[in-house]
């Protein structure tokens, strides 16, 4: 993590997004909650637009998003960028750092971020001491694979408007897990350029796709948020399968 992106550490808030996220699936004991909260006691600030993981660099810490949004991306030699996924509060970047020494993607702050940096050795303690938490983290990994799988389908088999609707529905479902939606409204802090880099589209096609959904009345667009006016219509046209993001419980 580039040191210039970090400010002075601060104490974490109680009931961090990661605890809320895992607590929605598994009944954790107070000891497990305290351990998970304690892992996140070193918080750093990352300025908007700054990389905090760089492809090819050695991974030194597991990062848990506390506040804000991040992107995982690949930068091609010709300068073109493909955004792989969005990391939301409660998401973990570098969970399996103990098994891979170097990053195979970059991560940057889409908005100003608060990130908890965790010693990877503490992650191993979870499997050794808290099997319920370990199951929750395994679920998180499986969900990340599902999200990346849906991204592959978006890029390879969906039309431009379908890609955009599909992404909106994914984010809506993921934010709902954190109780971070206002009904049908969802935050959309990315620019159209960032949307284009996510969806593999030109700016023109991204703008036309957004306009198409808006003209059908399926979405309402504000400067940094979108309302999903007709979820059923969006799901039908985008072939979105919510089962890919289904929760688990143990």
C-alpha positions in Angstrom: 0.0 0.0 0.0 1.6 3.3 -1.0 2.4 5.3 2.1 1.5 8.6 0.5 -2.1 7.5 0.3 -2.4 7.1 4.0 -3.1 9.5 6.9 -2.9 9.1 10.6 -4.6 5.9 11.9 -7.8 6.3 13.9 -10.0 4.0 16.0 -12.7 2.0 14.3 -16.4 2.5 14.9 -18.3 -0.2 16.7 -20.2 -2.7 14.5 -18.1 -2.3 11.4 -19.6 -3.0 8.0 -17.7 -6.4 8.0 -19.4 -7.4 11.2 -22.8 -6.3 9.9 -22.2 -8.1 6.6 -21.2 -11.5 8.2 -23.7 -11.0 11.0 -26.5 -11.1 8.4 -25.6 -14.7 7.6 -24.2 -16.3 10.8 -25.0 -15.9 14.5 -21.8 -14.8 16.0 -20.9 -14.9 19.6 -19.8 -11.8 21.5 -16.2 -13.2 21.5 -16.3 -13.6 17.7 -17.6 -10.1 17.2 -15.0 -8.6 19.5 -12.2 -10.6 17.7 -13.4 -9.4 14.3 -13.8 -5.8 15.4 -10.3 -6.0 17.0 -8.8 -7.1 13.7 -9.8 -3.7 12.3 -8.3 -1.4 14.8 -5.8 0.3 12.4 -7.7 2.6 10.1 -6.1 4.6 7.3 -7.5 7.2 5.0 -7.1 6.8 1.2 -7.7 9.9 -1.0 -10.1 9.6 -3.9 -8.3 8.3 -7.0 -5.3 6.9 -5.1 -4.1 3.3 -5.6 -3.7 1.4 -2.4 -2.9 -2.0 -4.1 -0.8 -2.1 -7.2 -0.7 -4.9 -9.6 2.6 -6.9 -9.4 3.6 -5.4 -6.0 4.1 -7.4 -2.9 1.0 -7.7 -0.7 1.7 -6.8 2.9 -1.7 -6.3 4.4 -5.3 -7.5 4.1 -7.6 -4.5 3.5 -11.1 -4.2 4.8 -13.2 -1.3 3.4 -14.8 0.7 6.2 -16.2 3.7 4.4 -16.4 4.6 0.7 -16.1 2.6 -2.5 -13.0 1.2 -4.2 -12.4 -0.4 -7.6 -10.4 -3.4 -8.6 -8.9 -3.0 -12.0 -6.4 -4.1 -14.6 -4.4 -1.5 -16.6 -3.4 -2.8 -20.0 0.0 -1.9 -21.6 -1.8 0.4 -24.1 -3.2 2.4 -21.2 -6.8 1.1 -21.4 -8.4 0.1 -18.1 -10.8 -2.6 -17.3 -12.6 -2.3 -13.9 -13.2 -5.8 -12.6 -15.4 -5.1 -9.6 -16.4 -2.6 -7.0 -15.4 -3.0 -3.3 -18.1 -1.7 -0.9 -18.0 -1.3 2.9 -17.4 -4.6 4.5 -15.6 -6.0 1.5 -12.1 -7.5 1.9 -9.2 -6.9 -0.5 -6.3 -9.4 -0.1 -8.2 -11.9 2.0 -6.0 -14.7 0.7 -2.7 -12.8 0.9 -1.2 -15.7 2.8 -1.4 -17.8 -0.4 -0.4 -15.2 -2.9 2.6 -12.9 -2.4 1.9 -10.4 -5.2 -1.2 -8.6 -6.4 -2.7 -9.7 -9.7 -4.8 -6.5 -10.0 -4.7 -2.9 -8.7 -7.2 -1.3 -6.3 -8.0 2.4 -6.1 -10.3 4.7 -4.1 -13.3 5.5 -6.2 -14.4 7.8 -3.3 -12.5 8.9 -0.2 -11.9 5.7 1.7 -11.4 4.5 5.3 -9.6 1.2 5.2 -8.7 -1.2 8.0 -5.3 -2.8 7.4 -4.9 -6.2 8.9 -1.8 -8.3 9.5 -2.3 -11.4 7.3 -1.3 -13.7 10.2 -4.4 -12.5 12.1 -6.6 -13.8 9.2 -5.1 -17.3 9.8 -6.3 -17.1 13.4 -9.9 -17.0 12.3 -9.7 -20.5 10.8 -7.9 -21.8 13.9 -10.1 -20.3 16.5 -13.5 -19.4 15.0 -15.0 -21.9 12.4 -18.2 -19.9 12.1 -16.3 -16.8 11.1 -14.2 -18.9 8.8 -17.4 -20.1 7.1 -18.5 -16.5 6.7 -15.2 -15.5 5.0 -15.5 -18.5 2.7 -18.9 -17.3 1.7 -17.4 -13.9 1.0 -14.9 -15.5 -1.3 -17.6 -17.5 -3.1 -19.6 -14.3 -3.5 -16.6 -12.5 -5.0 -16.3 -15.3 -7.6 -20.0 -15.0 -8.4 -19.6 -11.3 -8.9 -16.6 -11.8 -11.2 -18.6 -14.5 -13.1 -21.4 -12.1 -13.6 -19.0 -9.5 -14.9 -17.7 -12.0 -17.4 -21.2 -12.6 -18.6 -22.0 -8.9 -18.8 -18.9 -8.3 -21.0 -19.3 -11.3 -23.2 -23.0 -11.9 -23.7 -25.1 -8.8 -22.9 -26.0 -5.7 -24.9 -24.9 -2.3 -23.7 -28.3 -1.5 -21.9 -28.4 -5.0 -20.4 -24.9 -4.5 -19.0 -25.8 -1.3 -17.3 -29.1 -2.6 -15.8 -27.3 -5.8 -14.7 -24.6 -3.8 -12.8 -27.2 -1.6 -11.1 -29.1 -4.6 -9.9 -25.9 -6.2 -8.6 -25.0 -3.1 -6.6 -28.5 -2.8 -5.3 -28.5 -6.3 -3.9 -25.0 -5.9 -2.4 -25.8 -2.6 -0.7 -29.1 -4.1 0.7 -27.0 -6.6 2.6 -25.5 -3.7 4.5 -28.8 -2.0 4.8 -27.2 0.8 2.8 -30.0 1.6 0.4 -32.9 4.0 0.5 -35.7 1.9 -0.9 -35.0 1.7 -4.6 -32.3 4.4 -4.5 -28.7 3.4 -4.7 -25.5 5.4 -4.7 -23.7 5.6 -8.0 -20.5 7.6 -7.2 -18.7 6.5 -10.4 -18.4 8.8 -13.5 -19.6 7.7 -16.9 -15.9 7.1 -17.8 -15.7 4.7 -14.9 -18.9 3.0 -15.9 -17.6 2.7 -19.4 -14.4 1.1 -18.1 -16.5 -1.3 -16.1 -18.9 -2.3 -18.8 -16.4 -2.4 -21.7 -18.2 0.3 -23.6 -17.4 3.6 -25.1 -18.6 6.8 -23.4 -21.1 7.2 -26.2 -22.6 3.8 -25.7 -22.7 4.2 -21.9 -24.5 7.5 -22.3 -27.0 6.0 -24.7 -27.7 3.0 -22.5 -28.4 5.2 -19.5 -30.6 7.4 -21.6 -32.5 4.3 -22.9 -33.2 3.1 -19.4 -34.3 6.5 -18.3 -36.6 7.1 -21.2 -38.4 3.7 -20.5 -39.0 5.0 -17.0 -37.2 2.1 -15.5 -34.6 4.4 -13.7 -34.4 7.9 -12.4 -31.0 9.4 -12.5 -29.5 12.0 -10.1 -26.0 13.4 -9.9 -24.7 10.6 -7.7 -27.6 8.2 -7.3 -30.1 6.2 -9.3 -33.6 5.0 -8.5 -34.6 1.6 -9.8 -38.2 2.4 -10.6 -39.1 -1.0 -12.1 -36.9 -3.8 -10.7 -38.9 -6.5 -12.4 -38.5 -5.0 -15.8 -34.7 -4.4 -15.3 -34.2 -8.0 -14.1 -36.1 -9.4 -17.1 -34.3 -7.4 -19.7 -30.8 -7.9 -18.2 -31.3 -11.6 -17.4 -30.1 -10.9 -13.9 -30.1 -13.9 -11.6 -30.3 -12.8 -7.9 -29.5 -16.3 -6.8 -25.9 -15.6 -7.6 -25.8 -13.2 -4.7 -28.0 -15.2 -2.3 -27.1 -15.1 1.3 -26.3 -18.2 3.4 -27.0 -19.0 7.0 -25.4 -21.3 9.5 
